Amino acid sequence: MPELVDVLWEGSGYGPRDRQPFWFQAFVPDPIAEWDRPLSGSAADAVARATAALTGLQSSRSAHDLEALAAPLLRAEALGSSFIEGLRASNKRLALAAHEPVAADRTARAVLGNVRAMERAVAIGTGGRRLRLADLLDIHRVLLEGTSEERFAGIARTDQNWIGGRGTSPRDAAFVPPPAERVPELLDDLIAFANLDDLPAVAQAAIAHAQFETIHPFGDGNGRAGRCLIHVILRRRGTAARLVPPISVVLATNARRYIAGLTDFREGRTDDWIGAFADTTTTAAAATGRLSADIDQLLAALLDRAGSPRADSVARKIILGLPTHPIVSADGVAVLHGVTAAAARGALNSLEAASVLVPVRVGRRRGREWMSNALFELLDGFEHTLGTAPSTAARGSRRR
């Protein structure tokens, strides 16, 4: 059974109350490395639906098209995961920050770190090798690298942390994770669980994520790192070997419901949480299919607007590559497609003249970049629609 352990607050804090010693209770979860609890009927059905949706998504498009779709989905996932933590940016803002990192503001740098951490998680999960603690620390390091919280990057905490309350002490906290001295053994147990292969991958991802958030092993970035772990497991198990849908975007639709699901898990209602997570995954997979069709329709419209350039033309390659490279320059296009800078510049100028692309900075003559506002509007609309439409996940997590 989980345990509540008494911990002494030794009087470090900002206010008079927090400078006084007091006792509080920290939550220590059960180990999960030997998880053998059967799923209830409803949770098992939800996991089966999610598994089928993920499997169908992997085979729905050609390998080239899946690669093109993976980039905007990964950006959407990072934006959704960051939004849960109060970090808000648009697709355009994120793409501009990625294209010119030195000009990125604090929020954009944090979201870019999330994108890189998601990419690292995908790389770790691809190939199916066993997860190591060093991998988890590396994901966290990449997440916070170059941000104002870099001092926490890749280092398991050695101090007590807490969630909610006034932030100056755990006195009024909504949840207090395990004491720091319990973190190493709990992380080892979590890694052992993540390497199991005898339970459904969707259920495994749900449990691992909830356990990670319960341990809260880092000084900052726990939510984003924990959602990266979902990608590692679904990739490693082969259930989403080529494409992981934007699960975090759906989770971000109702942060309170998401937190309630994690509470369900901690209080023993594990099937409620697993069922809710599985429904979230199904919703995200269905939305990915719709996004795929919308991107295809947009690219066809842009090709038509450009005068249907021939199959081997630079202009066509630029348009078809927009989902992966939403901001382009002549030098970048030249390297990407193996053409001269002059040919790339000519194609970009023609696409600007056809109102397919617009300059990122109007009036700039040297080092120009171009982008498609239509693509950014589509991606922002996708996230907004997914974030406001009712989903099966809304029915999954309930409090008793």
C-alpha positions, 0 to 999 in steps of 0.5 A: 500500500502507498504510505504517508511519511512524516517529514519535518520542515526545518524552517526555511521559507519566506514568510513568518509561518514558513520559517517556523519548523512544522511536520507535514506528510509526503506521499510514497507510492507503491513500487510498480516493477512487478505490476500484475493487476488485471484491467477491468472490463471498461479499462480493457476495452478503452485500451483495446480501442486506443491500441487499434487507433494507434495501430491504424494510424501507423499504416494509414499513410506512406513512410514519406508522408508519415515523416512529413506529418510527424514534425507538425505533430511533435510541435503540437505535442510540445505546445500542448504539454507546455500549455499544461504548465502555463507556457503558451506559444503559437505555431508561428512563434515557435517556428520563428524561434526555432529558425532564429534561436538567438531571438527567442524569448523566454517562453519560446525557449522553454517550448523549444526545449520541450520540442527537443526533449520530445525528439530525444524521447522519440529517438530513445524509444525507436529501436526497442532497446531497454530504457535506462535511468541515464535516458530519463536524465538525458531527456530532462537535460535536453528539456531545460538546456538553455532555459532559466531553469537549466540548473535543474537539468538532468539532475534528480532532486535532493530536496523536498518539493511539492505541488500547489499551495503558496509555493513557499513551503509545503504547508498548504500544498495540494500534493507532496511527493516522496522525500528526496531520499526515496527518489533513487529507489523509486526511479529504479523501480519505474525504469524496471516497469518501463522495460516490461513487455507483458502488458498493453503498451497503452496501459503501461504508458498511462501507469508509467506517466502517473507514477513519474508524476507522483515521484516528481523526481526533478526540481522543475520540468516534471510534467513535460518530462513525464509526458515525454516518457509516454512517447518513449514507451509507445515507441519502444513497444512498437505500438506507435513505432512511426507516429505518436499522436498529440496526446498532450494536446488532449490532456491540455483540454482540461488540466483539472480533469488531468490532475484528477486522473493522476489523483485517481491513480494515487488513490488506487482507482488505477483503472479510471486513470488508465481508461481515461488515458486510453480514451485520450489516446484514441481521441488524439489518434482520430484527430491526427487522421483529420489533420493529415487530410487537412494538410493534404488539402492545403498542400493541394490548394497551394500547389494549384495556386502556384500553377501546378509546378512540375513534379521535379521542380524546386517549387513543388518540393518546397510546398510539399516540405512545408509541414516539416520546414514551415520557414524556409530560406534560399540557402536552406532550400539549396542544401535541402534539395541539392540545388543552387542558391539562385535556383532556390531563390527563384523558386521562393520568389515565384511562390511569393508572387503567387501568394503561396509564401510570404516574407517573414520580415517585410522589406528585408533584402538579404538573408530573407526567409519565407513562410506559409501563414495558411499552414500556421493557421491550420495548425493553430486551428487544429490545436484549438479545435482539439482543445475545445471539442468534447472527447471520449477522455472527458468521460474517462476520469471520474472522482468517487 
